[in-house]
Amino acid sequence: MLRSLTPTQPLPSLHRLYSMTQHQRFTTALLHPRYWLTWSGLGLLWLLVQLPYPLIAIIGRGAGRTSRRFLARREQIARRNIALCFPQLSAQKREELISENFASLGMALLETGMAWFWSEKRLRRWFSVDGLQNLADAQHNNRGVLVIGVHFMSLELGGRIMGICKPMMAVYRRHNSPLLEWAQTKGRMRSNKGMIDRRHLKEMVNVLKQGEAVWFAPDQDYGPKGSCFAPFFAVPNAATTNGTYVLSRLSHAAMLTITMVRKTGNKGYQLVIEPELLDYPASDEVAAATWMNKIIEREIMRAPEQYLWVHRRFKTRPGGSASLYI
């Protein structure tokens, strides 16, 4: 698919690309009884996020810590990931990190409700931005910008807040539930331009060439296809997507990181936009993956307790290697 993309190929209109997600229309099929439980959950989530934010934070953190009793497998994954990435931490420090990570997991659910249901006016009361000029500088002369993100627990809310500051495109994976796909699309489109399926690299390149900012998160294990192995924290061979490498070579877009973390003391959120990333090793995919993983590590260390450690980051292993999760 990517080989067919040439510099002389006409670019599709942004209107057609946005229509991939912008027109996820509500249909009466979503009122079928099979979705009633999901509707009830969405209604409860809407009610909860009408509470004052400090109370939302208390409920979210408490629910997250309680969830450890029912998410034993996810706790094991988080424990293993943290042990692999931070072997220097004491047992006590690891336990504290896991506890805070599950508190963050509980917050993530309510932050999803905030992202989908809060007004822009209410959201603006609870976040600050550092480095917005860096994004403007990177987009100078209508240059496309590949925004490098990481999977913090507050990711859904971070996307909404990024859109308030500067509407952009985002790469995502469609939800298996049609109702939740409709709900998340409606919520995300409140402040952004559109979303692109993560499998559609050609569309990502096209919109970057048209000067758009596109959010892309290369920090997860997407399997062996389209990946190479590079160091990540203390793990020498972590499967790392080559998506960033391909997008950079085909679009010649600028690259920078945007990260949102929670402030301490239930004081809201801080969105950090770093200056354009320079000296990207675009001639070698392994060197590029190694370089990018260092950037991702830097962003994670802003608030490691808020990162998605419950994902099996190291599930793909070099040929013949034993699983790290046994």
Buried (B, 14 or more C-beta within 10 A) or exposed (E): EEEEBEEEEEEEEBEEBBEBBBEBEEEEEBEEEEBEEBBEEBEEBEEBBEEEBEEBBBBBBEBBBEBBEEBEEBBEBBBBBBBBBBEEBEEEEBEEBBBBBBBBBBBBBBBBBBBBBBEEEEBEEBBEBEBEEBBEBBBEEEBBBBBBBBBBBBBBBBBBBBBBBBBBBBBBEBEEBBBBBBBBBBBBBBBBBBBBBBEBBBBBBBBBBBBBBBBBBBBBBBEEEBBBBBBBBEBEBBBBBBBBBBBBBBBBBBBBBBBBBBEEEBBBBBBBBBEBBEEBBBEEBBBBBBBBBEBBBEBBEBBBBBBBBBBBBBBBBEEEEEEBBE
